[in-house]
């Protein structure tokens, strides 16, 4: 307990625990949100009574109360003021950085979504596997359509996979410039 003539802060760890439970990634940004202002209480000259209480009625406890004049620690109190002011500034900077971080995170998710459209092929447009597309990327789709290697390979097929092979060779490669340099591998 300090009786200083200026605002001091204490760190409330329950705010951090709640933030971490809700959003573990965002808890980093909420770390300084637990910084709570203490009541400004200044000790005036005179007689003071301090009461100390505990919650154990079966066992006695001993306490030591030490009183130190803050005037003899002026450099320390000034350092405390400066550091707490810096912490408050950093807390505000973290709040601003969190919003920027969230924007960047959303942009990265959108970018990944766009990238995935290049690698994920819709079954309705192409029903084969291992094909080179007109944009140069290769992709595979899983499922029954990717069995077009040989009709008698699994033993239970009686030539029905030939239509799958035929579809594979009849891919539409529109927008490819000169169609003669496109090869299917």
C-alpha positions in Angstrom: 0.0 0.0 0.0 1.4 3.3 -1.1 0.3 6.8 -0.1 1.6 8.9 -2.9 0.4 12.3 -4.1 0.0 11.2 -7.7 -1.9 8.5 -9.7 -0.4 5.0 -9.6 -1.6 1.8 -11.3 -1.9 -1.8 -10.4 -2.0 -4.8 -12.8 -5.2 -6.7 -12.6 -4.4 -10.2 -13.9 -8.1 -11.3 -14.2 -8.6 -9.1 -17.2 -5.7 -10.8 -18.9 -7.0 -14.3 -18.1 -10.5 -13.4 -19.5 -9.0 -12.0 -22.6 -6.8 -15.1 -23.1 -9.8 -17.4 -22.7 -11.8 -15.5 -25.3 -9.1 -14.9 -27.8 -5.6 -16.4 -27.2 -4.1 -14.6 -30.2 -5.5 -11.2 -29.1 -4.5 -11.7 -25.5 -1.1 -10.4 -26.4 -2.7 -7.0 -27.2 -4.8 -7.1 -24.1 -1.9 -7.6 -21.8 -1.8 -4.0 -20.6 -5.6 -3.7 -20.3 -5.3 -5.0 -16.8 -3.5 -1.8 -15.8 -6.0 -0.2 -13.5 -5.6 3.1 -11.7 -5.4 2.9 -7.9 -7.2 5.3 -5.7 -5.1 8.4 -5.2 -4.6 8.6 -1.5 -2.3 11.0 0.1 -1.2 10.7 3.7 -1.5 14.0 5.5 0.6 14.8 8.6 -0.9 13.6 11.8 -1.9 10.4 13.7 -3.2 7.5 11.7 -4.6 4.1 12.6 -4.1 1.1 10.4 -6.1 -2.0 10.8 -5.0 -5.4 9.5 -7.4 -8.3 9.3 -7.2 -11.8 8.1 -9.7 -14.6 7.4 -8.1 -17.3 9.6 -9.7 -17.3 13.0 -7.9 -20.4 14.3 -4.4 -19.3 13.8 -2.7 -16.1 14.8 -0.7 -14.1 12.3 1.9 -11.5 12.6 2.3 -8.5 10.4 5.0 -5.8 9.9 4.0 -2.3 8.9 6.8 -0.1 7.7 6.4 3.6 7.1 8.9 5.4 4.8 8.7 9.0 3.9 8.3 9.5 0.1 10.3 12.7 0.2 13.5 10.7 0.7 12.7 8.7 -2.4 11.9 11.6 -4.8 14.0 10.2 -7.6 12.3 6.8 -7.3 8.8 8.4 -7.3 9.7 10.4 -10.4 11.0 7.3 -12.1 7.7 5.5 -11.2 5.7 8.4 -12.8 7.8 8.3 -16.0 7.6 4.5 -16.4 3.8 4.4 -15.8 3.3 7.2 -18.3 5.4 5.2 -20.8 3.3 2.1 -20.1 0.1 4.0 -20.7 1.4 5.3 -24.0 2.4 1.8 -25.0 -1.0 0.5 -24.1 -2.6 3.0 -26.5 -0.1 2.1 -29.2 -0.9 -1.6 -28.7 -4.6 -0.8 -29.1 -3.9 0.9 -32.4 -1.5 -1.8 -33.5 -4.2 -4.5 -32.7 -6.6 -2.9 -35.1 -3.9 -2.7 -37.8 -3.0 -6.3 -37.1 -6.6 -7.4 -37.4 -6.8 -5.6 -40.8 -3.6 -7.3 -42.0 -4.8 -10.7 -40.8 -8.1 -10.2 -42.7 -6.2 -9.2 -45.8 -4.0 -12.3 -45.5 -7.1 -14.5 -45.1 -8.6 -13.0 -48.3 -5.3 -13.5 -50.1 -5.2 -17.1 -49.0 -8.7 -17.6 -50.2 -7.8 -16.2 -53.6 -4.7 -18.4 -53.8 -6.9 -21.4 -52.9 -9.1 -20.7 -55.9 -6.1 -21.3 -58.1 -5.4 -24.7 -56.6 -8.9 -26.0 -56.0 -10.7 -27.0 -59.2 -14.5 -27.2 -59.3 -15.7 -30.7 -60.2 -18.3 -29.3 -62.6 -15.6 -27.6 -64.8 -13.0 -30.3 -64.9 -13.6 -33.9 -64.0 -10.0 -35.3 -64.2 -6.9 -35.4 -62.2 -3.3 -34.2 -62.9 -4.2 -31.8 -65.7 -2.3 -28.6 -66.7 -4.7 -25.7 -66.9 -4.4 -22.7 -69.2 -3.0 -20.6 -66.4 -0.1 -22.9 -65.9 -1.1 -24.3 -62.5 -1.7 -27.9 -61.9 -4.4 -29.3 -59.6 -5.9 -32.6 -58.6 -9.4 -33.5 -57.4 -10.2 -36.6 -55.5 -13.2 -38.8 -56.0 -14.4 -41.3 -58.5 -13.4 -39.3 -61.5 -9.7 -39.7 -60.8 -9.8 -43.5 -61.6 -9.4 -43.1 -65.3 -6.0 -44.9 -65.8 -7.1 -48.3 -67.0 -10.5 -49.9 -67.3 -9.5 -53.3 -65.8 -7.2 -52.1 -63.1 -9.4 -52.7 -60.1 -10.9 -55.9 -61.6 -14.5 -54.9 -61.1 -14.7 -52.5 -63.9 -16.0 -53.5 -67.4 -14.9 -50.6 -69.5 -17.0 -47.8 -68.0 -13.9 -45.7 -67.1 -13.2 -45.0 -70.8 -15.7 -42.2 -70.7 -13.7 -40.6 -67.9 -10.6 -40.9 -70.0 -12.4 -39.4 -73.0 -13.5 -36.4 -70.8 -9.9 -35.9 -69.7 -8.7 -35.5 -73.2 -11.6 -33.2 -74.2 -10.7 -30.4 -71.8 -11.7 -27.0 -72.9 -8.6 -24.7 -72.8 -10.1 -21.4 -73.8 -8.0 -18.2 -73.5 -4.7 -20.0 -74.0 -3.4 -17.9 -77.0 -2.2 -20.4 -79.6 -3.7 -23.7 -78.8 -0.9 -25.7 -80.5 1.6 -25.2 -77.6 -0.6 -26.6 -74.9 0.1 -30.1 -73.8 -1.7 -32.3 -71.3 0.6 -34.4 -69.1 
